[in-house]
Amino acid sequence: MGQYKEAVEILKRGVTKFPEHRGLQIFYSMALYTENYNEAMKIVLMNLIETTTDETLQYFKRGISYYAQHLDETWDS
C-alpha cells in the first residue's frame, strides 16, 4: 500500500514473465495508473476486449483495439 513505484516494477516483471496472466495484467495496470494512466487504460481495454463474450463489445472489437493504442490522439472534424 502506497509503494507504487515498487509495485509497478514487481508487477512489470510478473507480466513480462507471465504475459498471459490476466490477473497480473490488471493489477499492473492499477499500479501503473498512478504514473501512466494512458498505458494503464490500454492494458485494461485490451484485456477486456480479448476476454469478453459480450456481443456488443465483440462487434466493436476493432475500434476498441484501435483506440486503446491511440488514447492520446484527437481528430478534428
N, CA, C and O atoms as CSV, one atom per row, in Angstrom:
chain,resi,resn,atom,element,x,y,z
A,1,MET,N,N,0.837,-1.176,0.000
A,1,MET,CA,C,0.000,0.000,0.000
A,1,MET,C,C,0.885,1.244,0.000
A,1,MET,O,O,1.720,1.427,0.886
A,2,GLY,N,N,0.692,2.084,-0.997
A,2,GLY,CA,C,1.416,3.335,-1.082
A,2,GLY,C,C,2.801,3.228,-1.705
A,2,GLY,O,O,3.455,4.251,-1.909
A,3,GLN,N,N,3.257,2.046,-2.008
A,3,GLN,CA,C,4.585,1.867,-2.612
A,3,GLN,C,C,4.402,1.603,-4.108
A,3,GLN,O,O,4.671,0.510,-4.607
A,4,TYR,N,N,3.940,2.633,-4.796
A,4,TYR,CA,C,3.534,2.480,-6.192
A,4,TYR,C,C,4.690,2.135,-7.119
A,4,TYR,O,O,4.564,1.239,-7.953
A,5,LYS,N,N,5.809,2.829,-6.987
A,5,LYS,CA,C,6.936,2.566,-7.886
A,5,LYS,C,C,7.431,1.134,-7.733
A,5,LYS,O,O,7.734,0.471,-8.725
A,6,GLU,N,N,7.515,0.657,-6.502
A,6,GLU,CA,C,7.949,-0.716,-6.262
A,6,GLU,C,C,6.935,-1.710,-6.821
A,6,GLU,O,O,7.303,-2.726,-7.412
A,7,ALA,N,N,5.662,-1.403,-6.627
A,7,ALA,CA,C,4.604,-2.277,-7.139
A,7,ALA,C,C,4.656,-2.356,-8.663
A,7,ALA,O,O,4.515,-3.433,-9.241
A,8,VAL,N,N,4.856,-1.217,-9.303
A,8,VAL,CA,C,4.933,-1.195,-10.765
A,8,VAL,C,C,6.086,-2.068,-11.237
A,8,VAL,O,O,5.919,-2.866,-12.159
A,9,GLU,N,N,7.243,-1.928,-10.623
A,9,GLU,CA,C,8.412,-2.713,-11.038
A,9,GLU,C,C,8.204,-4.214,-10.824
A,9,GLU,O,O,8.526,-5.017,-11.700
A,10,ILE,N,N,7.673,-4.589,-9.675
A,10,ILE,CA,C,7.437,-6.008,-9.378
A,10,ILE,C,C,6.400,-6.594,-10.332
A,10,ILE,O,O,6.604,-7.668,-10.899
A,11,LEU,N,N,5.294,-5.888,-10.505
A,11,LEU,CA,C,4.230,-6.387,-11.381
A,11,LEU,C,C,4.664,-6.394,-12.848
A,11,LEU,O,O,4.248,-7.268,-13.609
A,12,LYS,N,N,5.484,-5.443,-13.245
A,12,LYS,CA,C,6.006,-5.438,-14.619
A,12,LYS,C,C,6.842,-6.691,-14.874
A,12,LYS,O,O,6.745,-7.304,-15.937
A,13,ARG,N,N,7.652,-7.061,-13.905
A,13,ARG,CA,C,8.432,-8.301,-14.050
A,13,ARG,C,C,7.503,-9.507,-14.154
A,13,ARG,O,O,7.738,-10.412,-14.955
A,14,GLY,N,N,6.449,-9.516,-13.342
A,14,GLY,CA,C,5.491,-10.619,-13.381
A,14,GLY,C,C,4.791,-10.724,-14.727
A,14,GLY,O,O,4.630,-11.819,-15.266
A,15,VAL,N,N,4.372,-9.581,-15.271
A,15,VAL,CA,C,3.691,-9.558,-16.569
A,15,VAL,C,C,4.646,-9.977,-17.683
A,15,VAL,O,O,4.242,-10.655,-18.627
A,16,THR,N,N,5.903,-9.576,-17.573
A,16,THR,CA,C,6.890,-9.966,-18.573
A,16,THR,C,C,7.122,-11.475,-18.542
A,16,THR,O,O,7.247,-12.119,-19.584
A,17,LYS,N,N,7.175,-12.024,-17.336
A,17,LYS,CA,C,7.411,-13.460,-17.190
A,17,LYS,C,C,6.165,-14.290,-17.528
A,17,LYS,O,O,6.268,-15.385,-18.079
A,18,PHE,N,N,5.000,-13.756,-17.192
A,18,PHE,CA,C,3.733,-14.464,-17.414
A,18,PHE,C,C,2.774,-13.561,-18.205
A,18,PHE,O,O,1.795,-13.075,-17.638
A,19,PRO,N,N,3.030,-13.326,-19.492
A,19,PRO,CA,C,2.235,-12.359,-20.268
A,19,PRO,C,C,0.766,-12.726,-20.445
A,19,PRO,O,O,-0.041,-11.852,-20.759
A,20,GLU,N,N,0.402,-13.961,-20.258
A,20,GLU,CA,C,-0.989,-14.378,-20.437
A,20,GLU,C,C,-1.795,-14.339,-19.128
A,20,GLU,O,O,-2.992,-14.624,-19.135
A,21,HIS,N,N,-1.159,-13.995,-18.030
A,21,HIS,CA,C,-1.829,-13.978,-16.721
A,21,HIS,C,C,-2.647,-12.693,-16.590
A,21,HIS,O,O,-2.099,-11.619,-16.342
A,22,ARG,N,N,-3.953,-12.817,-16.759
A,22,ARG,CA,C,-4.850,-11.652,-16.753
A,22,ARG,C,C,-4.862,-10.936,-15.403
A,22,ARG,O,O,-4.922,-9.707,-15.360
A,23,GLY,N,N,-4.806,-11.671,-14.324
A,23,GLY,CA,C,-4.819,-11.050,-13.001
A,23,GLY,C,C,-3.622,-10.135,-12.801
A,23,GLY,O,O,-3.763,-9.010,-12.321
A,24,LEU,N,N,-2.444,-10.622,-13.170
A,24,LEU,CA,C,-1.241,-9.785,-13.063
A,24,LEU,C,C,-1.362,-8.551,-13.942
A,24,LEU,O,O,-0.963,-7.459,-13.535
A,25,GLN,N,N,-1.902,-8.710,-15.129
A,25,GLN,CA,C,-2.044,-7.567,-16.026
A,25,GLN,C,C,-2.938,-6.487,-15.419
A,25,GLN,O,O,-2.622,-5.300,-15.498
A,26,ILE,N,N,-4.040,-6.894,-14.819
A,26,ILE,CA,C,-4.961,-5.918,-14.248
A,26,ILE,C,C,-4.351,-5.236,-13.027
A,26,ILE,O,O,-4.472,-4.020,-12.880
A,27,PHE,N,N,-3.696,-6.001,-12.147
A,27,PHE,CA,C,-3.031,-5.370,-11.004
A,27,PHE,C,C,-1.909,-4.442,-11.460
A,27,PHE,O,O,-1.696,-3.384,-10.868
A,28,TYR,N,N,-1.191,-4.841,-12.514
A,28,TYR,CA,C,-0.145,-3.989,-13.082
A,28,TYR,C,C,-0.750,-2.683,-13.587
A,28,TYR,O,O,-0.202,-1.608,-13.343
A,29,SER,N,N,-1.866,-2.773,-14.281
A,29,SER,CA,C,-2.494,-1.556,-14.807
A,29,SER,C,C,-2.951,-0.639,-13.679
A,29,SER,O,O,-2.837,0.581,-13.794
A,30,MET,N,N,-3.463,-1.204,-12.595
A,30,MET,CA,C,-3.895,-0.371,-11.465
A,30,MET,C,C,-2.707,0.318,-10.805
A,30,MET,O,O,-2.797,1.493,-10.447
A,31,ALA,N,N,-1.595,-0.395,-10.639
A,31,ALA,CA,C,-0.403,0.221,-10.060
A,31,ALA,C,C,0.166,1.265,-11.014
A,31,ALA,O,O,0.606,2.330,-10.581
A,32,LEU,N,N,0.159,0.968,-12.291
A,32,LEU,CA,C,0.695,1.860,-13.302
A,32,LEU,C,C,-0.116,3.144,-13.422
A,32,LEU,O,O,0.418,4.180,-13.816
A,33,TYR,N,N,-1.371,3.085,-13.093
A,33,TYR,CA,C,-2.267,4.244,-13.220
A,33,TYR,C,C,-1.720,5.474,-12.518
A,33,TYR,O,O,-1.921,6.594,-12.989
A,34,THR,N,N,-1.036,5.288,-11.407
A,34,THR,CA,C,-0.505,6.436,-10.664
A,34,THR,C,C,0.593,7.155,-11.433
A,34,THR,O,O,0.834,8.339,-11.195
A,35,GLU,N,N,1.266,6.462,-12.354
A,35,GLU,CA,C,2.357,7.053,-13.132
A,35,GLU,C,C,1.983,7.296,-14.590
A,35,GLU,O,O,2.400,8.290,-15.185
A,36,ASN,N,N,1.200,6.393,-15.161
A,36,ASN,CA,C,0.966,6.411,-16.601
A,36,ASN,C,C,-0.449,5.910,-16.879
A,36,ASN,O,O,-0.645,4.752,-17.246
A,37,TYR,N,N,-1.430,6.790,-16.703
A,37,TYR,CA,C,-2.819,6.356,-16.853
A,37,TYR,C,C,-3.152,5.922,-18.272
A,37,TYR,O,O,-4.050,5.105,-18.474
A,38,ASN,N,N,-2.436,6.460,-19.261
A,38,ASN,CA,C,-2.677,6.056,-20.642
A,38,ASN,C,C,-2.354,4.575,-20.832
A,38,ASN,O,O,-3.177,3.827,-21.360
A,39,GLU,N,N,-1.176,4.149,-20.411
A,39,GLU,CA,C,-0.779,2.747,-20.541
A,39,GLU,C,C,-1.688,1.851,-19.705
A,39,GLU,O,O,-2.034,0.746,-20.124
A,40,ALA,N,N,-2.074,2.331,-18.518
A,40,ALA,CA,C,-2.964,1.552,-17.658
A,40,ALA,C,C,-4.303,1.298,-18.340
A,40,ALA,O,O,-4.817,0.180,-18.317
A,41,MET,N,N,-4.857,2.329,-18.941
A,41,MET,CA,C,-6.142,2.192,-19.629
A,41,MET,C,C,-6.022,1.258,-20.823
A,41,MET,O,O,-6.920,0.457,-21.081
A,42,LYS,N,N,-4.919,1.357,-21.550
A,42,LYS,CA,C,-4.685,0.470,-22.694
A,42,LYS,C,C,-4.677,-0.987,-22.259
A,42,LYS,O,O,-5.286,-1.830,-22.918
A,43,ILE,N,N,-3.996,-1.297,-21.161
A,43,ILE,CA,C,-3.933,-2.676,-20.654
A,43,ILE,C,C,-5.321,-3.189,-20.302
A,43,ILE,O,O,-5.682,-4.312,-20.654
A,44,VAL,N,N,-6.093,-2.369,-19.611
A,44,VAL,CA,C,-7.443,-2.787,-19.202
A,44,VAL,C,C,-8.329,-3.006,-20.429
A,44,VAL,O,O,-9.031,-4.014,-20.515
A,45,LEU,N,N,-8.298,-2.068,-21.373
A,45,LEU,CA,C,-9.134,-2.216,-22.572
A,45,LEU,C,C,-8.763,-3.448,-23.379
A,45,LEU,O,O,-9.644,-4.164,-23.853
A,46,MET,N,N,-7.483,-3.703,-23.540
A,46,MET,CA,C,-7.065,-4.866,-24.314
A,46,MET,C,C,-7.447,-6.169,-23.606
A,46,MET,O,O,-7.856,-7.128,-24.259
A,47,ASN,N,N,-7.318,-6.210,-22.286
A,47,ASN,CA,C,-7.749,-7.404,-21.553
A,47,ASN,C,C,-9.252,-7.598,-21.681
A,47,ASN,O,O,-9.723,-8.723,-21.849
A,48,LEU,N,N,-9.999,-6.518,-21.604
A,48,LEU,CA,C,-11.446,-6.601,-21.742
A,48,LEU,C,C,-11.832,-7.172,-23.098
A,48,LEU,O,O,-12.611,-8.122,-23.180
A,49,ILE,N,N,-11.289,-6.594,-24.156
A,49,ILE,CA,C,-11.702,-6.997,-25.493
A,49,ILE,C,C,-11.209,-8.395,-25.852
A,49,ILE,O,O,-11.830,-9.078,-26.666
A,50,GLU,N,N,-10.098,-8.827,-25.254
A,50,GLU,CA,C,-9.576,-10.162,-25.534
A,50,GLU,C,C,-10.303,-11.260,-24.762
A,50,GLU,O,O,-10.179,-12.435,-25.108
A,51,THR,N,N,-11.052,-10.902,-23.731
A,51,THR,CA,C,-11.683,-11.934,-22.901
A,51,THR,C,C,-13.208,-11.892,-22.894
A,51,THR,O,O,-13.843,-12.844,-22.439
A,52,THR,N,N,-13.804,-10.820,-23.383
A,52,THR,CA,C,-15.252,-10.697,-23.290
A,52,THR,C,C,-15.983,-11.599,-24.277
A,52,THR,O,O,-15.490,-11.885,-25.368
A,53,THR,N,N,-17.142,-12.030,-23.878
A,53,THR,CA,C,-18.041,-12.741,-24.784
A,53,THR,C,C,-19.249,-11.875,-25.129
A,53,THR,O,O,-20.146,-12.298,-25.859
A,54,ASP,N,N,-19.255,-10.664,-24.593
A,54,ASP,CA,C,-20.352,-9.735,-24.862
A,54,ASP,C,C,-20.390,-9.406,-26.356
A,54,ASP,O,O,-19.408,-8.915,-26.914
A,55,GLU,N,N,-21.521,-9.676,-26.995
A,55,GLU,CA,C,-21.641,-9.491,-28.440
A,55,GLU,C,C,-21.460,-8.035,-28.863
A,55,GLU,O,O,-20.869,-7.764,-29.908
A,56,THR,N,N,-21.956,-7.112,-28.070
A,56,THR,CA,C,-21.813,-5.691,-28.411
A,56,THR,C,C,-20.350,-5.281,-28.403
A,56,THR,O,O,-19.892,-4.591,-29.314
A,57,LEU,N,N,-19.617,-5.702,-27.381
A,57,LEU,CA,C,-18.192,-5.376,-27.335
A,57,LEU,C,C,-17.428,-6.083,-28.446
A,57,LEU,O,O,-16.499,-5.510,-29.017
A,58,GLN,N,N,-17.803,-7.313,-28.759
A,58,GLN,CA,C,-17.148,-8.033,-29.848
A,58,GLN,C,C,-17.389,-7.332,-31.185
A,58,GLN,O,O,-16.503,-7.287,-32.039
A,59,TYR,N,N,-18.580,-6.791,-31.357
A,59,TYR,CA,C,-18.900,-6.065,-32.590
A,59,TYR,C,C,-17.953,-4.875,-32.772
A,59,TYR,O,O,-17.554,-4.567,-33.895
A,60,PHE,N,N,-17.595,-4.212,-31.679
A,60,PHE,CA,C,-16.733,-3.035,-31.727
A,60,PHE,C,C,-15.266,-3.354,-31.442
A,60,PHE,O,O,-14.479,-2.449,-31.166
A,61,LYS,N,N,-14.898,-4.619,-31.507
A,61,LYS,CA,C,-13.539,-5.042,-31.147
A,61,LYS,C,C,-12.457,-4.277,-31.904
A,61,LYS,O,O,-11.504,-3.800,-31.288
A,62,ARG,N,N,-12.580,-4.150,-33.202
A,62,ARG,CA,C,-11.550,-3.434,-33.980
A,62,ARG,C,C,-11.420,-1.995,-33.528
A,62,ARG,O,O,-10.307,-1.496,-33.362
A,63,GLY,N,N,-12.531,-1.327,-33.329
A,63,GLY,CA,C,-12.497,0.070,-32.901
A,63,GLY,C,C,-11.912,0.234,-31.510
A,63,GLY,O,O,-11.086,1.117,-31.281
A,64,ILE,N,N,-12.336,-0.608,-30.586
A,64,ILE,CA,C,-11.822,-0.540,-29.216
A,64,ILE,C,C,-10.324,-0.824,-29.203
A,64,ILE,O,O,-9.563,-0.129,-28.529
A,65,SER,N,N,-9.904,-1.836,-29.940
A,65,SER,CA,C,-8.481,-2.171,-30.009
A,65,SER,C,C,-7.674,-1.019,-30.597
A,65,SER,O,O,-6.591,-0.699,-30.107
A,66,TYR,N,N,-8.201,-0.401,-31.643
A,66,TYR,CA,C,-7.506,0.721,-32.265
A,66,TYR,C,C,-7.375,1.885,-31.285
A,66,TYR,O,O,-6.281,2.412,-31.084
A,67,TYR,N,N,-8.476,2.279,-30.687
A,67,TYR,CA,C,-8.445,3.418,-29.776
A,67,TYR,C,C,-7.618,3.142,-28.527
A,67,TYR,O,O,-7.040,4.067,-27.956
A,68,ALA,N,N,-7.554,1.897,-28.100
A,68,ALA,CA,C,-6.704,1.546,-26.951
A,68,ALA,C,C,-5.242,1.856,-27.249
A,68,ALA,O,O,-4.479,2.200,-26.346
A,69,GLN,N,N,-4.853,1.735,-28.515
A,69,GLN,CA,C,-3.476,2.021,-28.931
A,69,GLN,C,C,-3.241,3.511,-29.191
A,69,GLN,O,O,-2.092,3.937,-29.307
A,70,HIS,N,N,-4.305,4.305,-29.285
A,70,HIS,CA,C,-4.198,5.724,-29.664
A,70,HIS,C,C,-4.992,6.627,-28.711
A,70,HIS,O,O,-5.647,7.566,-29.165
A,71,LEU,N,N,-4.945,6.366,-27.429
A,71,LEU,CA,C,-5.772,7.104,-26.472
A,71,LEU,C,C,-5.485,8.592,-26.411
A,71,LEU,O,O,-6.391,9.371,-26.116
A,72,ASP,N,N,-4.277,9.008,-26.675
A,72,ASP,CA,C,-3.937,10.431,-26.588
A,72,ASP,C,C,-4.189,11.204,-27.872
A,72,ASP,O,O,-4.067,12.429,-27.896
A,73,GLU,N,N,-4.536,10.507,-28.925
A,73,GLU,CA,C,-4.757,11.196,-30.194
A,73,GLU,C,C,-6.155,11.799,-30.255
A,73,GLU,O,O,-7.112,11.246,-29.713
A,74,THR,N,N,-6.251,12.927,-30.915
A,74,THR,CA,C,-7.550,13.559,-31.153
A,74,THR,C,C,-7.659,13.851,-32.639
A,74,THR,O,O,-6.651,14.032,-33.322
A,75,TRP,N,N,-8.863,13.896,-33.123
A,75,TRP,CA,C,-9.123,14.158,-34.527
A,75,TRP,C,C,-10.042,15.354,-34.620
A,75,TRP,O,O,-11.084,15.403,-33.967
A,76,ASP,N,N,-9.657,16.311,-35.427
A,76,ASP,CA,C,-10.502,17.471,-35.660
A,76,ASP,C,C,-11.458,17.169,-36.801
A,76,ASP,O,O,-11.104,16.498,-37.771
A,77,SER,N,N,-12.659,17.669,-36.669
A,77,SER,CA,C,-13.635,17.423,-37.738
A,77,SER,C,C,-13.633,18.543,-38.743
A,77,SER,O,O,-14.392,18.505,-39.711
